[in-house]
C-alpha cells in the first residue's frame, strides 16, 4: 500500500487489491436437558442449519455448510492530480465461497475478483483483484459472544503485492435484536518485485461489494433485526494503513447496509444485502474531512447449502 495514502493511490489500491467447542454433560439425564441446551445463535447439529435471524448467526458456519457468495458494486472516486481534477468509476465483480469444516472452523476462498475501471479521458481497463484464502477458528462461544482467530493470505492478480492478515474477530449479541461485529486486525503488505514492506492496523474487506479495499483494523459493525427476515445496520471503525506514516494513513470508514433472508423450515437459505459506504470517510492526509468523493454502492448474495444431509 502507498505510504502517502493519497486519494489517487487509494484508487489504485481499490482497483488492484481485497478460528474448543466444549459442552459438559451431567451425570443425570434430567439436568442434561437444560444445561446442555444450545444457545439460540448456534445450531446443535449441521442439519439444523443457520438461524433465519441475522443477529443470531454464529461467528463460524455450521459443520458441512457451504456458503457460495457473489457480489457486484460500483465505486466512484474523484481526485486532483497534475493540476487537474479527475474522476474514476470502478465496477467490481467477485465470487467466492466459505465452508464449515466443523462448527468452530470455517475456511474461505475468494478466487474471482475483477475490476473494470474507467477514468477521465482514458479507455476502460480490466484488472484482476486480490485473491484471498483464509480460515476462522472460534475458540470461545457463549450466548452473548463468540471470539475467534482468523488468518488470511492474499495476492493481487499480477502477484506484485501479497498480504498476510491476522485478526481477532469478536461477535457480541444484545438479545435477539442487536449484533455487534468488532475485533482487531493487523496486516503486512509485501511487494514482490522490490519496494518496502508495510504494516498496518488494517485488513482487507471481506465484503464482495468492497473487494480489495483496506478496512479498519478496529471495526465496529452494528446490525439491528427489524423483522425476522430483515436486518439493517451501520459500520465504521479505525484503521492505520501504514504504521510508518501513521498520521497520514489514519482512516475511518462509514457505511450502512440493509438485507433480507430467504428461509425454509426455519433455516436460512439465502441472504441478499445492499450496501453503501465511504471507505475512507475520514483520512489523516485529507485536510478537509470528511471525504465524501470516494464512495461504493453494491449488492451481494450469499447462499447456505447444508451438505450434511
Secondary structure, DSSP 4 states (H G I P E B T S, - for coil): --SS--HHHHHHHHHH----------SSHHHHHHHTPPPTTS-SSGGG---SSGGG--SSPPTTEEEEEEEEEEEEEEEEETTEEEEEEEEEEEEEEEEEEETTEEEEEEEEEEEEEEETTS--EEEE--EEEEEEEEEEE-SSEEEEEEEEEEE-TTSSEEEEEEEEEEEEEETTTEEEEEEEEEEEEEESSSS--EEEBEEE---GGGTT-EEESEEEEEEEEEETTEEEEEEEEEEES-GGGHHHHEEEEEEEEEEEEEEETTEEEEEEEEEEEEEEEEETT-SS----SEEEEEEEEEE-EE---
